[in-house]
């Protein structure tokens, strides 16, 4: 059975076309960390190693924060 993916209606597509995901600049880092600390239930957390911070925005308004960091190299309890 072939699965079909629903296509958003035109008004939804128009909204999504205005959404962009981009890297956070050095100047935006304080705002990013403050929002994460104030809004996320885990707070800002400690990102270790190499890190990527992205923001999804539409019309200059931040909609979502995305963070990635390197995995732990060595965890004694798991090894």
N, CA, C and O atoms as a Tinker XYZ file with bonds, in Angstrom:
   316  protein
     1  N      0.847000   -1.171000    0.000000    73     2
     2  CA     0.000000    0.000000    0.000000    64     1     3
     3  C      0.897000    1.241000    0.000000    63     2     4     5
     4  O      1.783000    1.387000    0.842000    81     3
     5  N      0.655000    2.092000   -0.925000    73     3     6
     6  CA     1.450000    3.313000   -1.048000    64     5     7
     7  C      0.932000    4.369000   -0.080000    63     6     8     9
     8  O     -0.259000    4.676000   -0.045000    81     7
     9  N      1.857000    4.917000    0.705000    73     7    10
    10  CA     1.486000    5.989000    1.637000    64     9    11
    11  C      1.594000    7.331000    0.927000    63    10    12    13
    12  O      2.506000    7.560000    0.133000    81    11
    13  N      0.669000    8.192000    1.219000    73    11    14
    14  CA     0.732000    9.539000    0.659000    64    13    15
    15  C      0.995000   10.534000    1.783000    63    14    16    17
    16  O      0.513000   10.380000    2.905000    81    15
    17  N      1.752000   11.529000    1.458000    73    15    18
    18  CA     2.046000   12.594000    2.411000    64    17    19
    19  C      1.103000   13.752000    2.122000    63    18    20    21
    20  O      1.042000   14.237000    0.992000    81    19
    21  N      0.371000   14.194000    3.129000    73    19    22
    22  CA    -0.546000   15.310000    2.885000    64    21    23
    23  C      0.214000   16.592000    2.538000    63    22    24    25
    24  O      1.246000   16.901000    3.133000    81    23
    25  N     -0.301000   17.305000    1.594000    73    23    26
    26  CA     0.288000   18.581000    1.186000    64    25    27
    27  C     -0.473000   19.688000    1.901000    63    26    28    29
    28  O     -1.703000   19.718000    1.872000    81    27
    29  N      0.262000   20.609000    2.550000    73    27    30
    30  CA    -0.424000   21.706000    3.247000    64    29    31
    31  C     -1.274000   22.540000    2.285000    63    30    32    33
    32  O     -0.932000   22.703000    1.114000    81    31
    33  N     -2.372000   23.055000    2.797000    73    31    34
    34  CA    -3.224000   23.947000    2.010000    64    33    35
    35  C     -2.450000   25.216000    1.671000    63    34    36    37
    36  O     -1.458000   25.530000    2.329000    81    35
    37  N     -2.886000   25.934000    0.670000    73    35    38
    38  CA    -2.174000   27.124000    0.196000    64    37    39
    39  C     -1.861000   28.134000    1.298000    63    38    40    41
    40  O     -0.723000   28.600000    1.355000    81    39
    41  N     -2.798000   28.504000    2.179000    73    39    42
    42  CA    -2.445000   29.472000    3.229000    64    41    43
    43  C     -1.314000   28.961000    4.135000    63    42    44    45
    44  O     -0.461000   29.738000    4.563000    81    43
    45  N     -1.314000   27.658000    4.422000    73    43    46
    46  CA    -0.246000   27.094000    5.250000    64    45    47
    47  C      1.080000   27.134000    4.508000    63    46    48    49
    48  O      2.115000   27.435000    5.104000    81    47
    49  N      1.060000   26.834000    3.219000    73    47    50
    50  CA     2.288000   26.878000    2.423000    64    49    51
    51  C      2.861000   28.286000    2.371000    63    50    52    53
    52  O      4.076000   28.468000    2.446000    81    51
    53  N      1.995000   29.276000    2.244000    73    51    54
    54  CA     2.466000   30.661000    2.197000    64    53    55
    55  C      3.159000   31.038000    3.499000    63    54    56    57
    56  O      4.172000   31.736000    3.484000    81    55
    57  N      2.623000   30.583000    4.614000    73    55    58
    58  CA     3.254000   30.856000    5.908000    64    57    59
    59  C      4.600000   30.149000    5.991000    63    58    60    61
    60  O      5.594000   30.748000    6.402000    81    59
    61  N      4.636000   28.866000    5.600000    73    59    62
    62  CA     5.873000   28.089000    5.692000    64    61    63
    63  C      6.968000   28.628000    4.782000    63    62    64    65
    64  O      8.150000   28.510000    5.103000    81    63
    65  N      6.593000   29.214000    3.660000    73    63    66
    66  CA     7.593000   29.780000    2.758000    64    65    67
    67  C      8.347000   30.929000    3.410000    63    66    68    69
    68  O      9.475000   31.226000    3.017000    81    67
    69  N      7.749000   31.576000    4.394000    73    67    70
    70  CA     8.401000   32.680000    5.083000    64    69    71
    71  C      9.290000   32.250000    6.238000    63    70    72    73
    72  O      9.972000   33.081000    6.837000    81    71
    73  N      9.290000   30.953000    6.557000    73    71    74
    74  CA    10.096000   30.451000    7.675000    64    73    75
    75  C     11.498000   30.116000    7.181000    63    74    76    77
    76  O     11.665000   29.459000    6.154000    81    75
    77  N     12.500000   30.576000    7.922000    73    75    78
    78  CA    13.898000   30.282000    7.607000    64    77    79
    79  C     14.581000   29.742000    8.856000    63    78    80    81
    80  O     14.295000   30.176000    9.972000    81    79
    81  N     15.485000   28.792000    8.654000    73    79    82
    82  CA    16.288000   28.244000    9.748000    64    81    83
    83  C     17.730000   28.635000    9.475000    63    82    84    85
    84  O     18.255000   28.380000    8.391000    81    83
    85  N     18.369000   29.255000   10.462000    73    83    86
    86  CA    19.741000   29.740000   10.263000    64    85    87
    87  C     20.548000   29.613000   11.546000    63    86    88    89
    88  O     19.996000   29.464000   12.636000    81    87
    89  N     21.865000   29.674000   11.393000    73    87    90
    90  CA    22.756000   29.651000   12.551000    64    89    91
    91  C     22.599000   30.918000   13.377000    63    90    92    93
    92  O     22.348000   31.993000   12.832000    81    91
    93  N     22.744000   30.793000   14.672000    73    91    94
    94  CA    22.710000   31.942000   15.579000    64    93    95
    95  C     24.061000   32.648000   15.495000    63    94    96    97
    96  O     25.103000   31.993000   15.503000    81    95
    97  N     24.051000   33.962000   15.416000    73    95    98
    98  CA    25.297000   34.726000   15.373000    64    97    99
    99  C     25.854000   34.903000   16.787000    63    98   100   101
   100  O     25.152000   34.686000   17.775000    81    99
   101  N     27.116000   35.297000   16.868000    73    99   102
   102  CA    27.729000   35.544000   18.180000    64   101   103
   103  C     26.954000   36.602000   18.957000    63   102   104   105
   104  O     26.804000   36.493000   20.174000    81   103
   105  N     26.463000   37.620000   18.263000    73   103   106
   106  CA    25.717000   38.690000   18.917000    64   105   107
   107  C     24.349000   38.261000   19.435000    63   106   108   109
   108  O     23.779000   38.927000   20.300000    81   107
   109  N     23.820000   37.164000   18.921000    73   107   110
   110  CA    22.506000   36.672000   19.345000    64   109   111
   111  C     22.589000   35.584000   20.416000    63   110   112   113
   112  O     21.572000   35.137000   20.945000    81   111
   113  N     23.790000   35.177000   20.717000    73   111   114
   114  CA    23.989000   34.050000   21.640000    64   113   115
   115  C     23.385000   34.310000   23.021000    63   114   116   117
   116  O     22.777000   33.411000   23.603000    81   115
   117  N     23.541000   35.516000   23.548000    73   115   118
   118  CA    23.004000   35.845000   24.874000    64   117   119
   119  C     21.473000   35.755000   24.866000    63   118   120   121
   120  O     20.878000   35.214000   25.798000    81   119
   121  N     20.844000   36.277000   23.826000    73   119   122
   122  CA    19.382000   36.201000   23.703000    64   121   123
   123  C     18.929000   34.744000   23.615000    63   122   124   125
   124  O     17.967000   34.347000   24.273000    81   123
   125  N     19.618000   33.956000   22.805000    73   123   126
   126  CA    19.305000   32.540000   22.623000    64   125   127
   127  C     19.366000   31.804000   23.960000    63   126   128   129
   128  O     18.427000   31.102000   24.334000    81   127
   129  N     20.482000   31.971000   24.676000    73   127   130
   130  CA    20.654000   31.290000   25.968000    64   129   131
   131  C     19.615000   31.757000   26.983000    63   130   132   133
   132  O     19.115000   30.954000   27.771000    81   131
   133  N     19.286000   33.054000   26.971000    73   131   134
   134  CA    18.286000   33.583000   27.892000    64   133   135
   135  C     16.897000   33.011000   27.631000    63   134   136   137
   136  O     16.172000   32.678000   28.569000    81   135
   137  N     16.527000   32.897000   26.358000    73   135   138
   138  CA    15.231000   32.310000   26.014000    64   137   139
   139  C     15.173000   30.838000   26.402000    63   138   140   141
   140  O     14.172000   30.367000   26.942000    81   139
   141  N     16.238000   30.127000   26.126000    73   139   142
   142  CA    16.274000   28.705000   26.475000    64   141   143
   143  C     16.189000   28.521000   27.982000    63   142   144   145
   144  O     15.473000   27.645000   28.468000    81   143
   145  N     16.914000   29.339000   28.713000    73   143   146
   146  CA    16.915000   29.247000   30.175000    64   145   147
   147  C     15.546000   29.609000   30.757000    63   146   148   149
   148  O     15.106000   29.002000   31.733000    81   147
   149  N     14.885000   30.581000   30.166000    73   147   150
   150  CA    13.607000   31.033000   30.702000    64   149   151
   151  C     12.398000   30.237000   30.251000    63   150   152   153
   152  O     11.377000   30.226000   30.939000    81   151
   153  N     12.493000   29.566000   29.105000    73   151   154
   154  CA    11.315000   28.912000   28.531000    64   153   155
   155  C     11.353000   27.384000   28.533000    63   154   156   157
   156  O     10.299000   26.749000   28.511000    81   155
   157  N     12.525000   26.792000   28.557000    73   155   158
   158  CA    12.621000   25.329000   28.455000    64   157   159
   159  C     12.632000   24.693000   29.837000    63   158   160   161
   160  O     13.258000   25.217000   30.758000    81   159
   161  N     11.945000   23.571000   29.985000    73   159   162
   162  CA    11.853000   22.939000   31.302000    64   161   163
   163  C     13.196000   22.419000   31.810000    63   162   164   165
   164  O     13.361000   22.248000   33.017000    81   163
   165  N     14.151000   22.166000   30.932000    73   163   166
   166  CA    15.492000   21.754000   31.358000    64   165   167
   167  C     16.443000   22.941000   31.480000    63   166   168   169
   168  O     17.631000   22.765000   31.753000    81   167
   169  N     15.926000   24.133000   31.281000    73   167   170
   170  CA    16.731000   25.366000   31.276000    64   169   171
   171  C     17.697000   25.317000   30.100000    63   170   172   173
   172  O     17.445000   24.612000   29.123000    81   171
   173  N     18.794000   26.051000   30.181000    73   171   174
   174  CA    19.697000   26.113000   29.041000    64   173   175
   175  C     20.571000   24.876000   28.924000    63   174   176   177
   176  O     21.071000   24.577000   27.840000    81   175
   177  N     20.763000   24.158000   30.008000    73   175   178
   178  CA    21.581000   22.949000   29.936000    64   177   179
   179  C     23.025000   23.255000   29.604000    63   178   180   181
   180  O     23.376000   24.390000   29.281000    81   179
   181  N     23.835000   22.261000   29.684000    73   179   182
   182  CA    25.264000   22.413000   29.402000    64   181   183
   183  C     25.570000   21.671000   28.106000    63   182   184   185
   184  O     25.562000   20.441000   28.079000    81   183
   185  N     25.837000   22.403000   27.047000    73   183   186
   186  CA    26.260000   21.776000   25.804000    64   185   187
   187  C     27.762000   21.556000   25.881000    63   186   188   189
   188  O     28.508000   22.454000   26.272000    81   187
   189  N     28.202000   20.371000   25.511000    73   187   190
   190  CA    29.624000   20.045000   25.606000    64   189   191
   191  C     30.211000   19.853000   24.220000    63   190   192   193
   192  O     29.498000   19.534000   23.268000    81   191
   193  N     31.510000   20.049000   24.116000    73   191   194
   194  CA    32.199000   19.828000   22.852000    64   193   195
   195  C     31.740000   20.794000   21.772000    63   194   196   197
   196  O     31.334000   21.924000   22.043000    81   195
   197  N     31.818000   20.308000   20.537000    73   195   198
   198  CA    31.384000   21.137000   19.412000    64   197   199
   199  C     29.876000   21.340000   19.488000    63   198   200   201
   200  O     29.134000   20.435000   19.871000    81   199
   201  N     29.433000   22.543000   19.118000    73   199   202
   202  CA    28.021000   22.896000   19.289000    64   201   203
   203  C     27.487000   23.622000   18.059000    63   202   204   205
   204  O     28.210000   24.339000   17.367000    81   203
   205  N     26.207000   23.413000   17.813000    73   203   206
   206  CA    25.489000   24.161000   16.785000    64   205   207
   207  C     24.229000   24.719000   17.415000    63   206   208   209
   208  O     23.516000   24.013000   18.129000    81   207
   209  N     23.958000   25.981000   17.150000    73   207   210
   210  CA    22.733000   26.624000   17.634000    64   209   211
   211  C     22.046000   27.278000   16.440000    63   210   212   213
   212  O     22.625000   28.120000   15.754000    81   211
   213  N     20.809000   26.877000   16.211000    73   211   214
   214  CA    20.024000   27.411000   15.108000    64   213   215
   215  C     18.775000   28.083000   15.645000    63   214   216   217
   216  O     18.310000   27.778000   16.743000    81   215
   217  N     18.244000   28.995000   14.858000    73   215   218
   218  CA    16.962000   29.625000   15.167000    64   217   219
   219  C     16.086000   29.537000   13.913000    63   218   220   221
   220  O     16.546000   29.775000   12.797000    81   219
   221  N     14.819000   29.190000   14.125000    73   219   222
   222  CA    13.831000   29.239000   13.045000    64   221   223
   223  C     13.083000   30.552000   13.221000    63   222   224   225
   224  O     12.609000   30.859000   14.315000    81   223
   225  N     12.975000   31.324000   12.149000    73   223   226
   226  CA    12.325000   32.626000   12.260000    64   225   227
   227  C     11.439000   32.906000   11.058000    63   226   228   229
   228  O     11.623000   32.348000    9.976000    81   227
   229  N     10.482000   33.779000   11.281000    73   227   230
   230  CA     9.581000   34.230000   10.226000    64   229   231
   231  C      9.344000   35.722000   10.437000    63   230   232   233
   232  O      8.939000   36.145000   11.520000    81   231
   233  N      9.593000   36.502000    9.415000    73   231   234
   234  CA     9.404000   37.960000    9.477000    64   233   235
   235  C     10.178000   38.571000   10.643000    63   234   236   237
   236  O      9.695000   39.502000   11.288000    81   235
   237  N     11.373000   38.053000   10.916000    73   235   238
   238  CA    12.205000   38.581000   11.989000    64   237   239
   239  C     11.838000   38.096000   13.379000    63   238   240   241
   240  O     12.513000   38.446000   14.348000    81   239
   241  N     10.791000   37.304000   13.501000    73   239   242
   242  CA    10.358000   36.803000   14.812000    64   241   243
   243  C     10.863000   35.376000   15.010000    63   242   244   245
   244  O     10.677000   34.518000   14.147000    81   243
   245  N     11.499000   35.135000   16.145000    73   243   246
   246  CA    12.016000   33.806000   16.444000    64   245   247
   247  C     10.865000   32.871000   16.795000    63   246   248   249
   248  O     10.033000   33.194000   17.642000    81   247
   249  N     10.819000   31.719000   16.146000    73   247   250
   250  CA     9.762000   30.743000   16.369000    64   249   251
   251  C     10.239000   29.521000   17.142000    63   250   252   253
   252  O      9.482000   28.942000   17.921000    81   251
   253  N     11.499000   29.124000   16.929000    73   251   254
   254  CA    12.019000   27.908000   17.560000    64   253   255
   255  C     13.524000   28.015000   17.720000    63   254   256   257
   256  O     14.200000   28.678000   16.933000    81   255
   257  N     14.038000   27.357000   18.744000    73   255   258
   258  CA    15.470000   27.263000   18.994000    64   257   259
   259  C     15.876000   25.804000   18.845000    63   258   260   261
   260  O     15.180000   24.908000   19.323000    81   259
   261  N     17.003000   25.568000   18.181000    73   259   262
   262  CA    17.487000   24.203000   17.979000    64   261   263
   263  C     18.948000   24.140000   18.380000    63   262   264   265
   264  O     19.738000   24.999000   17.988000    81   263
   265  N     19.316000   23.129000   19.159000    73   263   266
   266  CA    20.696000   22.987000   19.629000    64   265   267
   267  C     21.190000   21.569000   19.399000    63   266   268   269
   268  O     20.451000   20.602000   19.587000    81   267
   269  N     22.441000   21.458000   18.992000    73   267   270
   270  CA    23.114000   20.170000   18.888000    64   269   271
   271  C     24.486000   20.311000   19.515000    63   270   272   273
   272  O     25.118000   21.364000   19.425000    81   271
   273  N     24.942000   19.241000   20.152000    73   271   274
   274  CA    26.310000   19.234000   20.674000    64   273   275
   275  C     26.878000   17.835000   20.520000    63   274   276   277
   276  O     26.148000   16.871000   20.288000    81   275
   277  N     28.192000   17.743000   20.651000    73   275   278
   278  CA    28.874000   16.458000   20.516000    64   277   279
   279  C     28.416000   15.504000   21.606000    63   278   280   281
   280  O     28.115000   15.920000   22.725000    81   279
   281  N     28.366000   14.237000   21.273000    73   279   282
   282  CA    28.041000   13.221000   22.268000    64   281   283
   283  C     29.207000   13.033000   23.227000    63   282   284   285
   284  O     30.334000   13.427000   22.926000    81   283
   285  N     28.943000   12.441000   24.363000    73   283   286
   286  CA    30.000000   12.185000   25.337000    64   285   287
   287  C     30.940000   11.117000   24.794000    63   286   288   289
   288  O     30.497000   10.087000   24.284000    81   287
   289  N     32.212000   11.365000   24.907000    73   287   290
   290  CA    33.210000   10.431000   24.399000    64   289   291
   291  C     33.317000    9.203000   25.285000    63   290   292   293
   292  O     33.501000    8.089000   24.796000    81   291
   293  N     33.200000    9.410000   26.595000    73   291   294
   294  CA    33.428000    8.303000   27.522000    64   293   295
   295  C     32.522000    8.451000   28.738000    63   294   296   297
   296  O     32.604000    9.443000   29.461000    81   295
   297  N     31.674000    7.480000   28.957000    73   295   298
   298  CA    30.809000    7.466000   30.130000    64   297   299
   299  C     31.092000    6.195000   30.921000    63   298   300   301
   300  O     30.796000    5.096000   30.452000    81   299
   301  N     31.657000    6.331000   32.104000    73   299   302
   302  CA    32.076000    5.173000   32.899000    64   301   303
   303  C     30.926000    4.207000   33.180000    63   302   304   305
   304  O     31.120000    2.994000   33.101000    81   303
   305  N     29.741000    4.709000   33.502000    73   303   306
   306  CA    28.612000    3.836000   33.831000    64   305   307
   307  C     28.145000    3.004000   32.640000    63   306   308   309
   308  O     27.598000    1.917000   32.828000    81   307
   309  N     28.346000    3.485000   31.452000    73   307   310
   310  CA    27.903000    2.744000   30.265000    64   309   311
   311  C     28.996000    1.865000   29.685000    63   310   312   313
   312  O     28.696000    0.866000   29.032000    81   311
   313  N     30.243000    2.209000   29.906000    73   311   314
   314  CA    31.355000    1.474000   29.277000    64   313   315
   315  C     31.672000    0.193000   29.996000    63   314   316
   316  O     32.579000   -0.534000   29.590000    81   315
